[in-house]
């Protein structure tokens, strides 16, 4: 009986020691720290994008507009992570653009505004210090632009309605920072400031095309007949620079 009791005590002691061994403790589950940001604000063009210089092929004639952004943040250790962002930006064109004939056709520029779509990704820093929320991003990706700047009229028909209203693509970027008030560890209201822009471009070619007929009279026989008239080949190589300073107000939801 004593021997059985001694074996039972030794067995219980071994179980207790094994349970207390730190190497055998289960590790806590790793949680993913993610966030959603939604913001909207004011977009202010500068440089060639805002210029009215008719001698500069990259002139954009843009005026102040607005933007909205939606960002998904995948945060890692030490407050650094990866951000994926969609931005939409709209800037009207200056009234003076209606006096410019970039394609050799009166009023060819029209007044359709710039519409810029961005798909961006890059590193993000985000941290709450008490009630103070801080973040910073450096993003790169694709810009997709549309507007009068990328119209490529077909030489076969120079009517405004026949313009090819293209979209242009290129490299896009954003460098921004934010500061705000953290209501909790999960929700913050912040002010963002930063640079947003890119280098969209469009290339299009037209071969020689039939644009009409003229009456030709043979000087010897006096016989008249119709002679076709063809346009010269045309190539459009449009390259622009979008550069804006932006200020926006946004909400951050972390989970």
Beta strands, then each sheet from edge to edge (+ up, - down):
strand 1: 33-45
strand 2: 62-75
strand 3: 80-93
strand 4: 114-129
strand 5: 132-151
strand 6: 165-182
strand 7: 187-206
strand 8: 210-217
strand 9: 224-230
strand 10: 234-239
strand 11: 242-254
sheet 1: 10+ 7- 6+ 5- 4+ 3- 2+ 1- 11+
sheet 2: 8+ 9-
end
